[in-house]
Amino acid sequence: MIGRLNHVGVATPSIADSVALHRDVLGVTDIAEPFDLPAQGVKVCFVNLPNSQIELIEPLGQDSPIHGFLAKNPKGGQHHICFEVEDILAARDEMRARGATILGTGEPRIGAHGTPIIFVHPKDMGGVLVELMQAPDH
């Protein structure tokens, strides 16, 4: 059902500091400009790697869901992993049929890549928050 790993989401209190880390310590040269994603309460920046991306996510506004994560992990850390799927609705229905809990209403929303996404509860995924994203070419 799942396709390729699209990205690893990393929550950070400062995208600027995280960009500097990836650029200056890891030597990454392909880093996109940060942008606001108000519908999800986050600022996002993609670090482009040869085989995937790292999605840096910083809280945007007081109601950002990332505040809770950063309260437990003040320096930030891995927040989620994202896999591509061909059909987000079929993937959602299959996950539910297999007993997994879809977060929120269960209806897909538009993610940072401009495609529909859902999140699967970490309690059903071995403690890892999993994002499923409709592959950009579908």
Beta strands, then each sheet from edge to edge (+ up, - down):
strand 1: 5-11
strand 2: 35-37
strand 3: 42-48
strand 4: 53-59
strand 5: 77-85
strand 6: 109-110
strand 7: 116-120
strand 8: 130-134
sheet 1: 2+ 3- 4+ 1+ 5- 8- 7+ 6-
end
